Amino acid sequence: MHRTEDVVARALAVVAASKALRERQDRERREIYGRIELATLRKPNLPKGTQLPLNLQ
């Protein structure tokens, strides 16, 4: 009976570790895609025919 309890305990530990890893990856994915989304929303509004300065110093 003791062996069965050990197996169950290890299985539950693996499930908990897998869930924690999945949640961490989901959180990182949301953070990364949130930054990408913010970068695509901030497009500069330049009228056509405007030439930007090129500082090569």
N, C-alpha and C positions, 0 to 999 in steps of 0.2 A: 504494500500500500504506500510505503514511503517513496518508492521509485515513481509511482504514478503521480504523486503530488509534486515531485521534482520536475517531471516532464511537463505537467500543467503549468507550473510556475515559470519554467523557462519559455514555454509557448506564449504565455501572457506577457512576459518581458519582451519577447521578440515583437509581438503585436504592438506593444506600447512604444517601443523604439521606432518601429516602422511608421506609426501614426505621427510621432514627433518629427521624424524626418520629412514626411509628406507635408505636414503643416508648415515646417520651416521653409521648404521649397516653394510652397504656395505663397507664403508671405514675401519671400524674395522675388518671386515672379511678379506679384502685384506691384511691388516697389519698382522693379525695373520697367515694367510696362507703363506704370504711372509716369515715370520720368520721360519715357519715350513719347507718351501722349502729350505731356506738357511741352516738350520740345517741338512737336509738330503743330501745336496750337499757337505758338509765338512766332508767327511769320511776320517779318517786317513789311510795312505798307509803304512801298516805294512807287511813286508815279512812273509811268512808262517814259523812257527816254532819259532817266536820271542816271548819271554816271557816278559811281562811288569813287572816292579818292583812294589811290594806291600808295601807301607810305612804305617805301623800301629802305628806310634808314635804320 
